[in-house]
Amino acid sequence: MPKRIDMSLERVAAVRDRMGLHFEAVVVTVAGTNGKGSTCAMLESIALQAGWRVGLYIKPHLVHFEERCRIGGAPVAASDLAPHFEAVERARGEIPLTYFEFTTLAILRALALAPLDLVILEVGLGGRLDAVNIVDADAVVITSIDIDHVEYLGPDREGIGLEKAHVMRPGRPAIVSDPMPPASIELHAQAIGADLWRVGRDFGHAGDRQQWQWWGRKQRFSGLGFPALRGANQLINASGVLAVLEALRPRLPVAVQAIRTGLALVDLPGRFQIVPGQPTLVLDVAHNLQSVSALAINLDQMGFYPRTHAVFGAMADKDLPRLLARMQALVDDWHFCDLPTARAARAQDLAALCPAKPGQPAPQCHADPAQALRAAVDAADPADRIVVFGSFYTVGGVLKEGLPRRQAPHVG
């Protein structure tokens, strides 16, 4: 049986009510296993280009906590968030709250009190019991569903899909961008009377290497440029974004030029982020089998590199043997790192799962991601590539001093 983070949202809802927390803006909740951050970023970027005032709650952060709360496309300053934390502390009284519940309530208050037209809320690891679910969203997006966090959500896609489906609300649009969603999602939508939008029935996309097209229930767009976020999977996310925009069109109309510009300008660090230099650096927070498989495909499509060096650190509860096996054919040199949390797998344990292939160096272990990246740079030639992937702690660990400057030793 999956663990329950809490038996209900009654405590969080009680504090919400004490605070008088409610939204005047249109609210979109985004749930799913992979693709949530990209979906939120594209929706935010397009809405900003359309001239709407936009707030975003996205998580987890890579370096600074303030990354989780964005207004007008920029993080809210810590000093501006402080009064909202104080308001939660005053309102909760004797009610215990977890770190996630407390911080969620503070950020929700910051967004609710700002003069916004659209608020985008990213769910954490579930849906039904996630603190974000105290808000009745005007529309929801459910991205891809994969097996992850099994100790909380269960061991199969049907159970995980049902947990995430609980962000839906009766009579309101529920966009499902997973091309093969669990049946439990549609069954729950039918049970509560949600307005379910499914890929292939209510919306879809097609395209070639130059451009792509999208169709919905009443709208069609052709000749679209690809999102600035890299990776073939981003078209699936973008298709779901356009579906939610059509569903919300009566309240938040968006012109096609805003869609084009928003997709062209969207930025989200750590999602197949390619940093030019010598060697090339790729940053990706892929940490479950579905996202690592997408990373492997994207890496394979980048072209030829003499050698690929990998920096990897992840939580111990992930399916680590399968994740590493999926990347083995692409990686020539492994650098495993410890992470600053008790939940993380030790670098030595990761190395034991990944014995060196004939003719390749033995995996190296490092105390932190930054140290692992420095070692990978020292081992790389200028024409090589380095891939930093796994936990947000891994990618955040190499970004905490800004984008790394790399200078591999040149071969004479």
C-alpha positions in Angstrom: 0.0 0.0 0.0 1.3 3.5 -0.8 2.2 5.8 2.1 -0.1 8.7 2.9 1.6 12.0 3.5 -1.5 13.0 5.5 -5.0 11.5 5.7 -6.6 14.7 4.3 -6.1 18.3 3.5 -8.2 19.4 6.5 -5.4 21.1 8.4 -4.2 23.1 5.3 -7.8 24.0 4.4 -8.4 25.2 7.9 -5.5 27.6 7.8 -6.6 28.7 4.4 -10.0 29.6 5.8 -8.5 31.4 8.7 -6.4 33.5 6.3 -9.4 34.2 4.1 -7.4 33.0 1.1 -9.2 33.1 -2.3 -8.3 34.0 -5.9 -9.9 36.5 -8.1 -7.6 35.5 -11.0 -8.1 32.5 -13.3 -6.3 29.6 -11.7 -4.7 26.7 -13.7 -3.3 23.7 -11.8 -0.7 21.5 -13.4 -0.2 18.0 -12.2 1.7 14.9 -13.6 4.9 13.0 -13.3 7.1 14.7 -15.9 6.6 17.8 -18.0 5.0 19.9 -15.3 7.7 22.5 -15.1 7.9 22.9 -18.9 4.1 23.2 -19.2 4.0 25.9 -16.5 6.9 27.8 -18.1 5.3 27.7 -21.6 1.9 28.7 -20.3 3.5 31.6 -18.3 5.5 32.8 -21.3 2.6 32.8 -23.7 0.3 34.6 -21.3 2.9 37.2 -20.5 3.3 37.9 -24.3 -0.5 38.2 -24.5 -0.3 41.1 -22.0 -1.8 39.2 -19.0 -0.6 39.6 -15.5 0.7 36.2 -14.5 1.8 34.6 -11.2 3.4 31.2 -11.0 4.1 28.7 -8.2 6.7 26.2 -9.5 8.9 23.7 -7.6 11.3 22.6 -6.4 13.9 25.3 -6.8 17.3 24.7 -8.2 19.3 27.3 -6.2 17.2 29.9 -4.4 13.8 29.4 -2.7 12.5 32.5 -4.3 12.5 30.7 -7.7 9.3 29.0 -6.6 7.2 32.2 -6.7 7.2 34.3 -9.9 5.1 37.4 -10.7 5.3 39.0 -14.0 8.0 36.5 -15.1 10.4 37.2 -12.3 11.0 35.7 -8.9 9.5 37.5 -5.9 12.1 38.9 -3.6 12.6 37.1 -0.2 11.8 40.4 1.6 8.4 40.5 -0.2 7.6 36.9 0.7 8.4 37.4 4.4 5.1 39.0 5.4 3.2 36.1 3.8 5.2 33.6 5.9 4.3 35.7 9.0 0.6 35.7 8.0 0.7 31.9 7.8 2.4 31.6 11.2 -0.3 33.9 12.8 -3.2 32.0 11.2 -2.1 28.5 11.9 -2.1 28.8 15.7 -2.1 25.3 17.1 -2.4 23.6 13.7 0.7 21.7 12.7 2.0 22.2 9.1 4.7 20.5 7.2 7.4 22.6 5.5 5.7 22.1 2.1 2.3 23.0 3.4 3.6 26.1 5.2 5.5 27.4 2.2 2.7 26.6 -0.2 0.2 28.6 1.9 2.6 31.6 2.0 3.2 31.6 -1.7 -0.6 31.1 -2.4 -1.2 34.2 -0.3 1.4 36.2 -2.2 -0.2 35.3 -5.5 -3.8 35.8 -4.2 -3.1 39.3 -3.0 -1.2 40.4 -6.2 -3.2 42.0 -9.0 -3.1 39.1 -11.4 -5.1 37.8 -14.3 -3.7 34.3 -14.3 -2.2 32.1 -11.6 -0.4 28.9 -12.5 0.1 26.3 -9.7 2.4 23.3 -10.1 1.4 20.3 -8.0 4.2 18.5 -6.1 4.4 14.7 -6.2 0.7 13.8 -6.1 -2.5 15.6 -6.5 -5.3 14.4 -4.2 -3.4 15.2 -1.0 -1.1 17.9 -2.3 -1.4 21.3 -0.5 -2.1 23.0 -3.9 -5.3 21.0 -4.1 -7.0 23.3 -1.6 -7.5 25.7 -4.5 -10.4 25.0 -6.9 -8.7 25.5 -10.2 -10.6 26.9 -13.2 -8.8 24.4 -15.4 -6.2 21.7 -14.9 -3.5 20.1 -17.0 -2.3 16.6 -16.3 1.0 15.9 -18.1 2.7 12.5 -18.5 2.1 9.8 -15.9 5.0 7.5 -15.0 5.9 5.4 -12.0 7.6 7.6 -9.4 7.3 8.2 -5.6 5.8 4.7 -5.3 6.0 4.9 -1.5 3.5 7.6 -1.5 1.5 7.2 -4.7 1.5 3.4 -5.4 3.4 1.1 -7.7 1.4 1.4 -10.9 0.2 4.0 -13.4 -3.5 3.5 -12.8 -3.1 4.3 -9.1 -0.8 7.2 -9.7 -3.1 8.6 -12.4 -6.0 8.4 -10.0 -4.1 10.3 -7.3 -3.3 13.1 -9.8 -6.8 13.1 -11.3 -8.1 14.5 -8.0 -7.0 18.0 -9.0 -10.0 18.0 -11.5 -13.2 19.8 -10.6 -16.7 19.1 -11.8 -17.7 21.0 -15.0 -14.3 22.5 -15.5 -11.7 21.8 -18.2 -9.2 19.0 -17.5 -6.6 18.8 -20.2 -4.7 15.5 -20.3 -1.5 15.7 -22.4 -0.3 12.2 -21.8 -0.7 10.4 -25.2 -1.5 7.1 -23.3 -3.1 8.1 -20.0 -4.2 5.6 -17.4 -7.8 4.7 -17.7 -8.3 5.8 -14.1 -8.0 9.5 -15.2 -10.9 9.3 -17.6 -13.0 7.2 -15.2 -12.5 9.8 -12.5 -13.3 12.7 -14.9 -16.6 10.9 -15.8 -17.4 10.2 -12.2 -17.2 13.9 -11.1 -18.4 15.4 -14.4 -15.2 17.2 -15.4 -14.8 18.5 -19.0 -12.1 16.1 -20.1 -9.8 17.1 -23.1 -7.9 14.1 -24.5 -5.1 14.0 -27.0 -6.3 12.7 -30.3 -10.0 13.4 -29.6 -10.1 17.0 -28.4 -6.7 18.3 -29.4 -3.5 17.1 -31.1 -0.4 18.1 -33.0 1.7 17.1 -35.9 4.8 18.4 -37.6 8.2 18.0 -39.2 11.7 19.2 -38.5 10.8 22.8 -39.6 7.5 23.5 -38.0 4.4 22.0 -36.3 0.6 22.4 -36.3 -1.9 22.2 -33.5 -5.7 21.6 -33.6 -8.3 21.8 -30.8 -12.0 21.7 -30.5 -12.6 25.0 -32.4 -9.1 26.4 -33.0 -6.3 25.5 -35.3 -2.7 26.9 -35.6 -0.2 26.0 -38.3 3.3 27.0 -39.1 4.3 27.2 -35.4 7.9 27.4 -34.4 9.3 24.8 -32.0 9.5 25.8 -28.3 12.8 27.2 -27.1 12.8 24.4 -24.6 14.7 21.5 -26.2 13.6 17.9 -26.6 11.0 16.1 -28.7 8.8 15.7 -25.6 8.3 19.4 -25.5 5.8 19.3 -28.3 3.6 17.1 -26.2 3.8 19.7 -23.4 3.1 22.6 -25.7 0.1 20.8 -27.2 -1.4 20.6 -23.7 -0.7 24.3 -23.1 -2.5 25.3 -26.3 -5.5 23.2 -25.2 -5.8 24.9 -21.9 -5.5 28.3 -23.6 -8.4 27.3 -25.9 -10.4 26.1 -22.9 -9.9 29.4 -21.2 -10.3 31.6 -24.3 -13.6 33.1 -23.1 -11.8 34.6 -20.1 -8.2 34.9 -21.3 -8.1 35.3 -25.0 -4.6 34.9 -26.5 -3.6 35.9 -30.1 -1.6 33.5 -32.2 1.4 36.0 -32.2 1.6 35.7 -28.4 1.7 31.9 -28.8 4.6 32.2 -31.4 6.6 34.7 -29.3 5.9 32.9 -26.0 7.1 29.6 -27.3 10.2 31.2 -28.8 11.2 33.0 -25.6 10.3 30.4 -23.0 13.1 29.6 -20.6 13.4 27.0 -17.9 16.8 26.0 -16.5 17.6 22.4 -16.0 15.3 20.9 -18.6 17.6 19.6 -21.4 19.4 22.9 -21.1 22.4 23.0 -23.4 25.1 25.4 -22.3 27.5 26.2 -25.2 31.2 26.0 -24.5 34.1 23.6 -24.6 33.1 21.0 -23.8 29.3 21.3 -24.4 27.3 21.1 -21.1 23.8 19.6 -20.8 21.8 20.1 -17.7 18.6 18.0 -17.1 16.7 17.2 -13.9 15.6 13.8 -15.3 15.3 11.4 -12.3 12.8 8.7 -13.2 12.7 6.2 -16.0 10.4 8.1 -18.3 12.4 11.4 -18.1 15.8 9.6 -18.3 14.6 7.8 -21.4 13.6 11.1 -22.9 17.0 12.5 -22.0 18.7 9.6 -23.7 16.7 10.1 -26.9 17.5 13.8 -26.9 21.2 13.2 -26.3 21.2 10.7 -29.2 19.8 13.3 -31.5 22.4 16.0 -30.6 25.0 14.6 -33.1 28.4 13.2 -32.7 30.6 13.8 -29.7 33.9 11.8 -29.2 33.1 11.1 -25.5 30.2 11.8 -23.1 31.0 12.4 -19.5 28.1 12.1 -17.0 27.6 13.7 -13.5 24.8 12.0 -11.7 23.3 12.1 -8.2 19.8 11.0 -7.2 17.5 10.0 -4.4 17.9 6.4 -3.1 14.2 5.6 -3.7 14.5 5.8 -7.5 14.8 2.8 -9.8 18.5 3.4 -10.0 19.7 0.2 -11.8 17.2 0.9 -14.7 18.0 4.6 -14.9 21.7 3.9 -15.1 21.2 1.0 -17.6 19.2 3.3 -19.8 22.2 5.7 -20.1 25.1 3.2 -20.2 25.3 3.1 -24.0 25.6 6.8 -24.2 28.1 7.5 -21.3 31.8 6.9 -21.5 32.9 8.3 -18.2 30.8 8.4 -15.0 31.1 10.9 -12.1 28.8 10.2 -9.2 28.2 12.6 -6.4 26.8 12.8 -2.9 23.9 15.2 -2.3 23.1 17.3 0.8 20.1 15.3 1.9 19.6 12.1 3.8 17.3 10.8 1.1 20.0 10.7 -1.5 21.9 7.6 -2.7 25.6 7.7 -1.8 28.0 8.1 -4.6 29.8 4.9 -3.7 26.5 3.0 -4.0 25.8 4.5 -7.4 29.2 3.6 -8.6 28.7 0.0 -7.5 25.6 -0.2 -9.8 27.6 1.0 -12.8 30.8 -1.0 -13.4 33.1 0.4 -16.1 32.9 -1.0 -19.6 36.0 -2.5 -21.1 38.5 0.2 -22.1 36.8 2.9 -20.1 37.7 4.5 -16.8 36.3 3.3 -13.5 33.4 5.5 -12.2 34.6 8.3 -9.9 32.9 9.4 -6.6 32.7 13.0 -5.4 31.5 14.8 -2.4 29.2 17.2 -4.3 28.0 18.0 -7.8 30.3 21.0 -8.3 33.4 18.8 -7.5 32.1 16.1 -9.8 31.7 18.7 -12.7 35.2 20.0 -12.2 36.6 16.4 -12.4 34.5 15.8 -15.6 35.9 19.0 -17.2 39.4 17.9 -16.3 38.8 14.5 -17.9 37.1 15.9 -21.1 38.5 17.1 -24.4 37.1 20.3 -25.9 35.0 18.4 -28.4 33.4 16.2 -25.7 30.1 16.7 -23.9 29.2 16.6 -20.2 25.8 15.7 -19.1 24.7 16.7 -15.5 21.4 14.9 -14.6 19.4 13.4 -11.8 18.0 15.2 -8.8 17.3 18.9 -8.6 20.1 18.9 -6.0 22.5 17.7 -8.7 21.7 20.3 -11.3 21.2 23.0 -8.6 24.6 22.1 -7.2 26.4 23.0 -10.4 24.3 26.2 -10.8 24.6 27.7 -7.4 27.6 29.9 -8.4 26.0 30.7 -11.8 26.4 28.9 -15.1 29.7 27.0 -14.9 32.7 28.3 -16.9 34.4 25.4 -18.6 37.8 25.1 -20.2 38.8 21.6 -21.1 42.5 21.1 -21.6 43.3 21.3 -25.3 45.0 18.4 -26.9 48.2 19.5 -28.6 
